[in-house]
């Protein structure tokens, strides 16, 4: 057989017809009914399928990006010329805080999570995420946190303490209103969403891969998300803890960060940057995974140094946790300690360079097709390398002391974050848009959008290096005449307009192409990964028969190797499950051998109700309405109990005995996953 047996038995590794005589025909009508969503508004709200949840993440986070971009344009308008009065100082602080918060918490990580939730099951040969209702809760928690944060505008209490919320300026003494409470509770809710999604992604990658997809054959996009999910579990809980400690201090008068009462203001910075610097790489690694998907497809060659790239992902994930003081060189930390963090800042450039060289090698030695996704991939290489060079500069303690809190740092982290995240995001959106919709957005619009974004980005942020050297500090509302900053700010503001126009063209192009774009084949790129073996958009169940994988690029594998899973009875019967029984396969962690067939829960409104109850409780805390907080707590208890009722239990049966009792428990130590567990 070829590298993969595709769903429905109607495609080989190259998309042509293939039919294995041992493969029973799938009852596709039954599978579509079983995996379809319920009708009506309640059916839409209760949908837990990974494609629906992933698409919701993508669309919502793209909206957050547009809002954050609009705020940035207003900020640039204020800074275009000296002593402008586009905004007041108070409003500028609010714009600055909300722009950074939306970009760092509400856009990049949720967008990458949405892409992972939608496309990883397709790449791994799975029918759904392993915990669908928890997956849905992750999205609703993200929406709940975003609503809480954005609703602050209606109460005249928009957060204004910066997206980093440094104490003591954000304690009750110096920020007595509700502004920072909206920030703390909203961000905490969104961080919980990210933690939930990372757990879901880890379980998916380790236990839901297609038979034969060993860790060695797993797509690099999956490796990138595996490392990222592990980093989230290590980096985000400390920020949740810090946010809750600061909220408790603001509400109850504790002294965790109050130096006069035995606390330590630097404790907040340590906790925040323990999250904040790994967050840079949490935003980078999924983008690198997208590029490891796009670049081989568009160069028609396998990625060089595959295992060095994977090892570099892991190295980045580890070393990134030794960098948090990189942001605190000016806080009085002993010089000897700074040398350690400076060395770690240099060290992380080594695995990053390995990855960049592998991508450049693929472009250099392959046959490049200059598609819109490929242009965004090359833009990443250019912009991120420039950001990496300035990153090495700011890692030098003496140099850092000179440019700390200047616009040089603003330019540096935008080159790293925008280059490392936004260009890969748009590469992924253009690459996977045909799979999402079966249609292709306008190439002309894509080219206009790309060049406006690329030119506009560099025109915006390259001058900020210079104006930073000239002494312009960050978080500045306005400035005086005669400082030599005006011309650079005019250029920077003009570039921001080009950048915003480029983004807007892409968004409009996506919206118009969703129903009216040019229809394309199921695989317009000739891609190597499994999602392109499916129809576009993918069917409800993804794979009628799960693919059997024998190669890291299964659709490019022309070999013919026997596989031990081909003729097992469970595999044949996966295409005709009992009515309304959503069956998926659990495989072993390393070798991806079939271990159990699980029945996944489907439609449920309880994730939404649980989110609503948490939101009610947080609103009660926010406004000191404690009966409302208690009501929310009661709602949480009811929602959790209802969630765990028997209809949401996961069952398992022996993969070698498809007729066995689905609810039969396995004895401790048995090789098969079994028993019953809540999803």
MIKEBA-865664 format. One line per 10 residues: number of its first residue (from 1); their letters; for each residue x, y, z of C-alpha. Coordinates in Angstrom, 3 decimals. Layout:
BEGIN
NUM	A	X Y Z; ...
end
This chain:
BEGIN
1	XXXXXXXXXX	0.000 0.000 0.000; 1.076 3.631 -0.275; 2.028 5.841 2.643; -1.561 6.327 3.767; -4.910 4.713 3.198; -7.300 7.616 2.952; -10.801 8.082 4.256; -13.702 6.497 2.404; -11.220 4.404 0.412; -11.347 6.856 -2.462
11	XXXXXXXXXX	-7.853 8.301 -2.570; -4.251 7.219 -2.489; -1.219 9.215 -1.454; -1.439 11.364 -4.538; -5.182 11.855 -4.450; -5.956 9.243 -7.139; -8.408 6.358 -6.840; -7.450 3.437 -4.641; -9.572 0.715 -3.099; -8.265 -1.903 -0.733
21	XXXXXXXXXX	-10.240 -5.167 -1.037; -10.104 -5.719 2.726; -11.675 -2.325 3.481; -15.413 -2.371 4.083; -17.335 0.502 2.552; -18.150 3.137 5.150; -21.739 4.115 5.824; -21.026 7.771 5.106; -24.648 8.858 5.532; -24.709 7.353 9.029
31	XXXXXXXXXX	-21.375 8.929 9.912; -22.484 12.347 8.665; -25.663 12.138 10.763; -23.762 10.967 13.813; -21.142 13.719 13.662; -23.423 16.519 12.454; -24.503 19.356 14.737; -28.039 19.732 15.993; -30.225 22.273 14.177; -31.138 25.740 15.392
41	XXXXXXXXXX	-29.466 28.281 17.607; -29.128 25.897 20.550; -27.563 23.338 18.244; -25.028 25.917 17.114; -24.260 27.019 20.674; -23.834 23.443 21.868; -21.550 22.273 19.070; -18.314 20.731 20.379; -16.755 19.430 17.157; -13.130 20.498 16.781
51	XXXXXXXXXX	-13.711 22.171 13.407; -16.454 24.413 14.780; -14.500 25.285 17.928; -11.265 25.879 16.002; -12.981 28.107 13.442; -14.608 30.117 16.227; -11.196 30.702 17.811; -9.763 31.820 14.453; -12.586 34.238 13.617; -12.834 35.710 17.128
61	XXXXXXXXXX	-9.091 36.233 17.473; -8.966 37.843 14.017; -11.609 40.307 15.228; -9.447 41.052 18.283; -6.514 41.699 15.948; -8.544 44.253 13.995; -9.596 46.031 17.196; -6.004 46.079 18.474; -4.816 47.422 15.126; -7.406 50.204 15.166
71	XXXXXXXXXX	-6.209 51.242 18.644; -2.622 51.285 17.390; -3.567 53.582 14.499; -5.056 56.085 16.935; -1.860 55.952 19.016; 0.261 56.557 15.924; -1.978 59.485 14.960; -1.317 61.026 18.383; 2.462 60.615 18.004; 2.771 61.774 14.390
81	XXXXXXXXXX	3.674 65.361 15.248; 4.773 67.092 18.469; 2.184 68.269 20.983; -0.759 66.701 19.139; -4.164 66.532 20.821; -5.784 63.520 19.151; -6.240 61.958 22.593; -5.821 62.956 26.208; -3.050 61.381 28.329; -5.652 59.261 30.136
91	XXXXXXXXXX	-7.150 57.932 26.907; -3.693 57.281 25.482; -2.862 55.102 28.497; -6.086 53.176 27.900; -5.324 52.738 24.188; -1.791 51.607 24.980; -2.978 49.101 27.590; -5.779 47.642 25.501; -3.637 47.388 22.347; -0.956 45.383 24.142
101	XXXXXXXXXX	-3.467 43.247 26.035; -5.495 42.357 22.944; -2.389 41.489 20.933; -0.625 39.482 23.644; -3.579 37.747 25.291; -6.536 37.884 22.907; -5.050 37.482 19.433; -1.846 35.519 18.876; -2.188 32.597 21.301; -5.950 32.085 20.677
111	XXXXXXXXXX	-5.332 32.241 16.905; -2.631 29.580 17.081; -4.814 27.485 19.387; -7.678 27.769 16.910; -5.453 26.614 14.054; -4.181 23.718 16.142; -7.689 22.695 17.229; -8.985 22.779 13.647; -6.065 21.302 11.705; -4.157 19.045 14.104
121	XXXXXXXXXX	-6.857 16.329 14.219; -6.887 16.394 10.403; -3.094 16.156 10.229; -2.956 13.412 12.855; -5.730 11.323 11.305; -8.207 11.804 14.177; -11.959 12.318 14.070; -12.112 14.918 16.824; -10.309 16.313 19.835; -10.222 13.732 22.641
131	XXXXXXXXXX	-12.172 15.910 25.124; -14.727 17.765 22.992; -16.719 19.433 25.752; -13.615 20.692 27.532; -12.514 21.967 24.128; -15.761 23.920 23.783; -15.388 25.272 27.321; -11.939 26.599 26.382; -13.479 28.695 23.624; -16.338 30.015 25.741
141	XXXXXXXXXX	-13.863 30.912 28.515; -11.874 32.894 25.937; -15.037 34.728 24.861; -16.026 35.323 28.487; -12.664 36.872 29.336; -12.709 39.018 26.204; -16.259 40.243 26.933; -15.300 41.093 30.498; -12.297 43.089 29.317; -14.058 44.882 26.444
151	XXXXXXXXXX	-17.149 45.676 28.533; -14.980 48.011 30.621; -15.568 50.693 27.990; -19.286 50.824 28.903; -18.443 51.491 32.551; -15.863 54.196 31.858; -13.203 51.975 33.405; -10.967 50.902 30.537; -7.719 49.378 31.899; -4.913 51.927 31.893
161	XXXXXXXXXX	-2.001 50.326 33.749; -0.180 48.891 30.731; -0.493 45.343 29.396; 2.141 44.305 32.006; 0.226 45.883 34.964; 3.324 46.788 36.999; 2.827 47.323 40.717; 2.669 49.514 42.734; 1.003 51.678 40.060; -1.754 49.068 39.697
171	XXXXXXXXXX	-2.505 48.639 43.388; -5.669 50.127 44.869; -3.761 53.133 46.249; -2.631 54.372 42.827; -5.419 52.858 40.648; -8.511 53.102 42.839; -11.129 52.520 40.131; -12.303 49.293 38.513; -9.976 49.665 35.519; -7.367 47.179 36.682
181	XXXXXXXXXX	-10.003 44.822 38.115; -11.478 44.436 34.630; -7.975 43.686 33.345; -7.062 41.197 36.055; -10.279 39.171 35.893; -10.567 39.260 32.104; -6.963 38.226 31.493; -7.190 35.472 34.125; -10.247 33.996 32.392; -8.457 34.043 29.031
191	XXXXXXXXXX	-5.376 32.403 30.550; -7.566 29.603 31.889; -8.855 29.136 28.351; -5.274 28.812 27.067; -4.413 26.257 29.758; -7.501 24.200 28.887; -6.622 24.263 25.183; -3.032 23.214 25.886; -4.202 20.187 27.892; -6.530 19.224 25.053
201	XXXXXXXXXX	-3.732 19.547 22.479; -1.352 17.446 24.566; -3.873 14.629 24.945; -4.692 14.792 21.233; -1.049 14.539 20.175; -0.094 11.788 22.591; -3.182 9.560 22.386; -5.177 10.302 19.222; -2.746 9.913 16.344; -3.600 7.668 13.418
211	XXXXXXXXXX	-2.315 4.088 13.622; 1.273 3.945 12.471; 1.950 7.661 13.045; 4.840 7.217 15.452; 6.388 10.233 17.094; 9.087 10.066 14.417; 6.435 10.368 11.677; 4.418 13.107 13.357; 4.106 16.392 11.413; 6.424 19.168 12.549
221	XXXXXXXXXX	3.350 21.373 13.040; 2.290 18.879 15.711; 5.754 18.931 17.301; 5.644 22.723 17.485; 2.247 22.646 19.190; 3.343 19.851 21.520; 6.240 21.939 22.850; 4.051 25.057 22.962; 1.338 23.304 24.979; 3.918 22.099 27.491
231	XXXXXXXXXX	5.289 25.628 27.797; 1.800 27.028 28.405; 1.279 24.598 31.278; 4.520 25.831 32.866; 4.234 29.554 32.082; 0.571 30.502 32.395; -0.373 29.256 35.907; 2.121 31.648 37.579; 0.474 34.571 35.779; -2.957 33.347 36.879
241	XXXXXXXXXX	-1.640 33.153 40.441; -0.085 36.636 40.210; -3.302 38.138 38.827; -5.361 36.575 41.599; -2.889 37.764 44.260; -3.056 41.325 42.938; -6.862 41.199 42.770; -7.002 39.937 46.361; -4.657 42.741 47.400; -6.853 45.315 45.665
251	XXXXXXXXXX	-10.076 43.932 47.170; -9.048 42.727 50.636; -5.969 44.811 51.420; -3.383 42.026 51.581; 0.284 42.960 51.128; 1.845 40.575 48.601; 3.323 43.445 46.574; 3.418 46.264 49.177; 6.998 46.928 50.303; 5.871 49.038 53.281
261	XXXXXXXXXX	3.989 46.045 54.732; 6.505 43.314 54.001; 5.635 42.563 50.385; 7.822 42.967 47.317; 6.856 44.920 44.171; 9.466 42.998 42.170; 7.592 39.773 42.935; 5.007 40.852 40.362; 7.679 41.390 37.719; 9.255 37.990 38.400
271	XXXXXXXXXX	5.914 36.213 38.147; 4.814 38.224 35.127; 8.013 37.775 33.128; 8.249 34.096 34.017; 5.159 34.041 31.849; 6.120 36.949 29.609; 9.388 35.839 28.053; 8.381 32.220 27.396; 5.239 33.814 25.928; 7.432 35.248 23.144
281	XXXXXXXXXX	8.370 31.695 22.155; 4.878 30.384 22.846; 3.859 32.825 20.112; 6.838 31.884 17.920; 6.822 28.075 17.915; 3.351 27.522 16.403; 4.286 30.009 13.693; 7.448 28.014 13.015; 5.253 24.918 12.820; 3.044 26.570 10.213
291	XXXXXXXXXX	6.106 27.514 8.164; 7.389 23.935 8.434; 4.100 22.982 6.764; 4.001 25.726 4.132; 7.649 25.825 3.035; 8.067 22.115 2.108; 4.785 22.223 0.182; 5.733 25.343 -1.763; 9.324 24.199 -2.440; 8.385 20.617 -3.319
301	XXXXXXXXXX	11.033 19.153 -1.046; 11.152 17.625 2.400; 12.367 19.903 5.167; 16.131 19.569 5.713; 17.418 18.735 9.194; 13.986 17.539 10.324; 15.174 16.090 13.625; 17.448 19.014 14.355; 14.441 21.281 13.862; 12.367 19.204 16.289
311	XXXXXXXXXX	15.233 19.143 18.779; 15.560 22.908 18.435; 11.861 23.328 19.259; 12.418 21.372 22.464; 15.599 23.323 23.279; 13.780 26.632 22.808; 10.993 25.406 25.063; 13.488 24.666 27.841; 15.927 27.583 27.526; 13.112 30.159 27.205
321	XXXXXXXXXX	12.386 29.708 30.916; 15.870 30.989 31.769; 15.290 34.392 30.163; 12.682 36.187 32.226; 15.144 38.607 33.877; 16.049 39.688 30.328; 13.242 42.231 30.932; 14.497 43.299 34.373; 18.116 44.368 33.819; 17.382 47.857 35.177
331	XXXXXXXXXX	15.716 46.729 38.429; 18.876 46.462 40.532; 19.496 42.720 40.238; 23.169 41.828 41.040; 25.483 41.982 38.031; 26.673 38.402 38.512; 23.109 37.151 38.164; 22.578 39.302 35.085; 25.493 37.531 33.409; 23.607 34.234 33.666
341	XXXXXXXXXX	20.488 35.634 32.060; 22.536 37.401 29.403; 24.252 34.106 28.558; 20.875 32.355 28.316; 19.660 35.125 26.000; 22.598 34.408 23.700; 22.203 30.648 24.011; 18.636 30.569 22.716; 19.820 32.016 19.420; 21.527 28.691 18.609
351	XXXXXXXXXX	18.411 26.482 18.239; 16.584 29.398 16.632; 19.359 29.718 14.047; 19.205 25.973 13.308; 15.514 26.314 12.465; 16.076 29.383 10.305; 18.913 27.681 8.412; 16.687 24.639 7.773; 13.934 26.851 6.336; 16.382 28.871 4.258
361	XXXXXXXXXX	17.906 25.601 3.034; 14.508 24.374 1.871; 13.922 27.613 -0.030; 17.468 27.628 -1.440; 17.442 24.025 -2.711; 13.762 23.573 -3.572; 11.639 24.589 -6.521; 9.840 27.580 -5.060; 6.295 28.469 -6.066; 5.728 32.095 -5.183
371	XXXXXXXXXX	2.226 31.735 -3.792; 0.792 34.170 -1.253; 1.475 31.774 1.666; 5.086 31.426 0.506; 5.548 35.198 0.347; 4.412 35.501 3.967; 6.809 32.685 4.904; 9.759 34.501 3.320; 8.640 37.755 4.972; 8.908 35.944 8.292
381	XXXXXXXXXX	12.491 34.950 7.522; 13.475 38.537 6.685; 11.653 40.292 9.521; 12.396 37.756 12.244; 16.107 37.658 11.434; 16.236 41.454 11.806; 14.404 41.155 15.119; 16.801 38.442 16.227; 19.798 40.671 15.539; 18.427 43.436 17.755
391	XXXXXXXXXX	17.504 40.749 20.295; 21.165 39.828 20.628; 21.914 43.526 21.097; 19.437 43.994 23.957; 20.756 40.814 25.608; 23.997 42.714 26.332; 23.524 44.177 29.805; 25.456 47.429 29.230; 23.654 48.118 25.940; 20.303 47.216 27.491
401	XXXXXXXXXX	20.808 49.774 30.246; 21.200 52.477 27.590; 18.149 51.661 25.464; 15.867 50.287 28.193; 12.356 51.767 27.961; 13.094 53.487 24.649; 11.453 53.030 21.279; 14.397 50.837 20.235; 12.856 48.122 22.419; 9.414 48.789 20.910
411	XXXXXXXXXX	10.872 48.264 17.440; 12.741 45.123 18.538; 9.805 43.269 20.033; 7.501 44.185 17.158; 10.039 42.738 14.720; 10.159 39.569 16.805; 6.455 39.254 17.607; 4.915 40.546 14.385; 7.535 38.806 12.282; 7.388 35.623 14.347
421	XXXXXXXXXX	3.603 35.483 14.648; 1.564 37.638 12.276; 3.322 36.763 9.015; 3.141 33.004 9.818; -0.519 33.428 10.794; -1.341 34.943 7.414; 0.757 32.277 5.692; -1.394 29.678 7.465; -4.669 31.447 6.726; -3.922 31.645 2.993
431	XXXXXXXXXX	-2.541 28.095 2.950; -5.481 26.435 4.723; -8.282 28.669 3.443; -9.031 26.244 0.546; -9.342 23.403 3.069; -11.680 25.460 5.262; -13.989 26.504 2.432; -13.167 24.646 -0.772; -12.488 28.055 -2.343; -9.471 30.203 -3.059
441	XXXXXXXXXX	-9.244 33.893 -2.114; -8.203 36.363 -4.792; -4.497 36.089 -5.620; -4.389 39.746 -6.685; -5.870 40.848 -3.368; -3.450 38.561 -1.561; -0.464 40.100 -3.342; -1.637 43.669 -2.675; -2.239 42.781 0.958; 1.153 41.130 1.371
451	XXXXXXXXXX	3.222 43.948 -0.103; 1.312 46.596 1.832; 1.807 44.620 5.046; 5.490 43.923 4.423; 6.400 47.442 3.311; 4.082 49.084 5.834; 5.502 47.036 8.707; 9.108 47.956 7.940; 8.263 51.611 7.323; 6.443 51.655 10.673
461	XXXXXXXXXX	8.999 50.013 12.920; 12.428 50.486 11.319; 12.427 54.259 12.134; 11.573 53.442 15.749; 15.065 51.981 16.211; 16.472 55.398 15.265; 14.091 57.487 17.338; 14.857 55.181 20.264; 18.569 55.929 19.900; 17.618 59.606 19.879
471	XXXXXXXXXX	16.065 59.189 23.319; 12.318 58.805 22.721; 10.958 56.740 25.596; 8.192 54.191 25.560; 4.651 54.942 26.765; 5.110 58.614 25.834; 1.884 60.500 25.141; 3.406 63.487 23.343; 6.745 65.263 22.903; 8.175 68.741 22.343
481	XXXXXXXXXX	9.387 70.408 19.162; 13.068 70.388 18.284; 14.055 66.972 19.629; 14.736 65.495 16.180; 11.961 62.930 16.556; 9.297 64.426 14.282; 10.394 63.133 10.874; 10.813 59.588 12.160; 7.379 59.639 13.789; 5.776 60.953 10.592
491	XXXXXXXXXX	7.348 58.097 8.611; 6.324 55.561 11.246; 2.705 56.741 11.287; 2.524 56.659 7.474; 3.793 53.094 7.528; 1.160 52.094 10.082; -1.535 53.246 7.657; -0.090 51.037 4.902; 0.125 48.112 7.299; -3.477 48.537 8.428
501	XXXXXXXXXX	-4.683 48.782 4.817; -2.844 45.572 3.932; -4.465 43.680 6.803; -7.901 45.051 5.891; -7.546 43.873 2.269; -6.829 40.319 3.443; -9.771 40.282 5.829; -12.150 41.567 3.136; -10.722 39.037 0.684; -11.335 36.177 3.116
511	XXXXXXXXXX	-14.885 37.342 3.789; -15.813 37.654 0.122; -14.108 34.397 -0.877; -15.848 32.377 1.843; -18.880 31.843 -0.402; -17.895 33.575 -3.617; -14.280 32.559 -4.127; -13.012 30.403 -6.973; -13.692 26.696 -6.276; -10.531 24.600 -6.075
521	XXXXXXXXXX	-9.656 20.930 -5.838; -9.353 19.146 -2.505; -5.562 19.621 -2.657; -4.603 22.658 -4.745; -1.049 22.699 -3.337; 0.056 19.055 -3.747; 0.732 18.980 -0.005; 2.275 16.084 1.950; 0.082 15.986 5.077; -3.138 14.132 5.794
531	XXXXXXXXXX	-5.631 16.998 5.873; -5.274 17.341 2.096; -6.481 13.769 1.539; -9.956 14.887 2.653; -12.668 16.773 0.759; -12.783 20.557 1.240; -14.358 21.475 3.578; -13.755 18.227 5.521; -16.746 15.978 6.271; -18.314 15.981 9.714
541	XXXXXXXXXX	-16.487 12.830 10.798; -13.180 13.771 9.116; -12.138 10.210 8.270; -14.673 7.468 7.571; -11.801 4.986 7.875; -8.803 6.233 9.817; -5.630 6.552 7.741; -2.731 4.185 8.365; 0.541 6.096 8.237; 3.945 4.761 7.199
551	XXXXXXXXXX	5.841 7.975 6.455; 6.400 11.475 7.849; 5.038 12.935 4.579; 2.336 10.333 3.931; 0.955 11.860 0.734; 4.434 12.004 -0.773; 5.332 8.441 0.181; 5.372 6.246 -2.923; 6.645 3.148 -1.115; 4.689 -0.062 -0.659
561	XXXXXXXXXX	5.083 -1.535 2.792; 2.767 -3.924 4.644; 1.319 -2.700 7.897; 0.077 -4.815 10.822; -3.135 -2.782 11.305; -4.554 -3.221 7.820; -6.921 -6.123 8.321; -7.994 -5.887 11.965; -11.718 -6.145 12.556; -12.003 -2.929 14.573
571	XXXXXXXXXX	-10.567 -0.940 11.686; -13.130 -2.246 9.251; -16.043 -1.533 11.566; -15.023 2.048 12.360; -16.840 3.060 9.169; -20.229 1.735 10.379; -20.676 2.535 14.076; -23.930 2.117 15.998; -26.396 4.950 15.463; -25.343 8.242 17.121
581	XXXXXXXXXX	-22.153 6.732 18.531; -19.145 8.961 17.871; -16.262 6.529 17.796; -12.572 7.442 17.849; -9.399 5.447 18.402; -6.898 5.774 21.248; -3.343 4.897 20.269; -0.147 4.367 22.265; 2.074 7.351 23.018; 5.218 6.479 21.056
591	XXXXXXXXXX	4.362 3.902 18.396; 0.694 4.897 17.813; -0.566 1.326 18.066; -4.376 1.025 18.420; -5.287 0.639 22.068; -9.001 1.298 22.453; -12.076 2.609 20.699; -13.661 5.446 22.677; -17.096 6.964 22.323; -16.833 10.747 22.359
601	XXXXXXXXXX	-19.581 13.030 23.668; -21.287 15.279 21.169; -23.607 18.262 21.518; -23.676 19.935 24.937; -24.688 23.328 26.293; -23.018 22.735 29.643; -19.656 24.250 28.634; -21.531 27.461 27.787; -23.548 27.398 31.012; -20.388 26.773 33.046
611	XXXXXXXXXX	-18.723 29.753 31.394; -21.786 31.893 32.067; -21.794 30.891 35.734; -18.095 31.742 36.110; -18.714 35.072 34.397; -21.588 35.865 36.769; -19.327 35.068 39.729; -16.535 37.286 38.381; -18.944 40.177 37.817; -20.092 39.799 41.423
621	XXXXXXXXXX	-16.484 40.014 42.613; -15.780 42.939 40.287; -18.630 45.099 41.589; -18.533 43.782 45.186; -22.015 42.263 44.797; -21.366 39.179 46.861; -24.787 37.592 46.482; -24.121 37.619 42.731; -20.745 35.971 43.319; -22.460 33.270 45.387
631	XXXXXXXXXX	-25.059 32.812 42.655; -22.251 32.304 40.167; -20.616 29.772 42.482; -23.878 27.842 42.731; -24.210 27.929 38.947; -20.696 26.519 38.610; -21.578 23.625 40.919; -24.805 22.842 39.034; -23.072 23.017 35.654; -20.276 20.691 36.739
641	XXXXXXXXXX	-22.690 18.137 38.193; -24.801 18.208 35.037; -21.665 17.938 32.892; -20.714 14.707 34.699; -24.064 12.969 34.320; -23.885 9.586 32.550; -24.740 10.874 29.059; -21.386 12.636 28.911; -19.298 9.641 29.923; -16.632 8.270 27.625
651	XXXXXXXXXX	-16.750 4.538 27.001; -14.132 2.242 25.559; -14.054 -1.181 23.958; -11.334 -3.591 22.985; -10.063 -2.757 19.470; -9.651 -6.485 18.801; -13.256 -7.227 19.806; -15.620 -4.637 18.274; -18.642 -6.494 19.606; -17.567 -6.225 23.211
661	XXXXXXXXXX	-19.519 -4.238 25.784; -18.592 -0.558 25.245; -18.928 0.160 28.941; -16.791 -2.738 30.176; -14.067 -1.608 32.529; -10.504 -2.812 32.262; -8.596 -4.162 35.241; -5.710 -2.067 36.555; -2.545 -2.509 34.564; -4.340 -3.728 31.432
671	XXXXXXXXX	-2.784 -2.610 28.143; -6.072 -1.259 26.753; -7.510 2.075 27.683; -10.813 1.383 29.265; -13.249 2.179 32.012; -15.319 5.317 32.077; -14.071 8.845 32.388; -15.657 12.253 32.200; -14.997 14.347 29.129
end
